[in-house]
Every structure is written in structure tokens, then in C-alpha cells.
């Protein structure tokens, strides 16, 4: 009972614009993660296998999200969706992160 090709095509077409919006923070000039945390883009300073690049990137995204909690107007996505989906307050965001970490720890113990 799979979805028809027409339904999948319509879904993918509708989602493609949203997918692009989600990717904007990574390359947005002056507003994106690479602009806010320029050290992530200096290839000569971050040689592969000599730095924990994954940790750097995750930390940059976390800090970027925290900045957007405080200043949602800095987000192109927020403006694109006509301010219908505001970010949660920073305290709530941090609380959700703590809950997710606790759930992860409990799951790994099970």
C-alpha cells in the first residue's frame, strides 16, 4: 500500500521550498552560521582529522539557535514564514534540551 507517484511528487514539490528555507541559515551572508562563527569556514585552520569538526558544527548550531531565541528577526526563515512560527523563549529552549538529554541518557541505560 504505497503512495502513488503523483502524490509523492506533489509532496516533494510542496516541501522543496520549505527544505530550502531550512538550509538558509547555513549559507546566509551576514546572518548564517558561517557568518556568525567564521572559524568554521577557514579550511586551513580546520584540517580534517585534526579537529573535532562535528562537535564544532553542533556547537555552532546550538549557539545560533540560542541567538535566534533572543532575536528572531535575524532569521530569514522566520521572516519567510511571515512570523507565524516564532522561536520559543531561550529558557524554554534550554529546558527542552535538558529534557532531550535526560531522555537520551535513560534510553542508553535501558
Helices and strands as residue ranges (DSSP letters): H 5-27, H 33-36, G 38-41, H 53-70, G 72-74, H 76-80, H 90-109
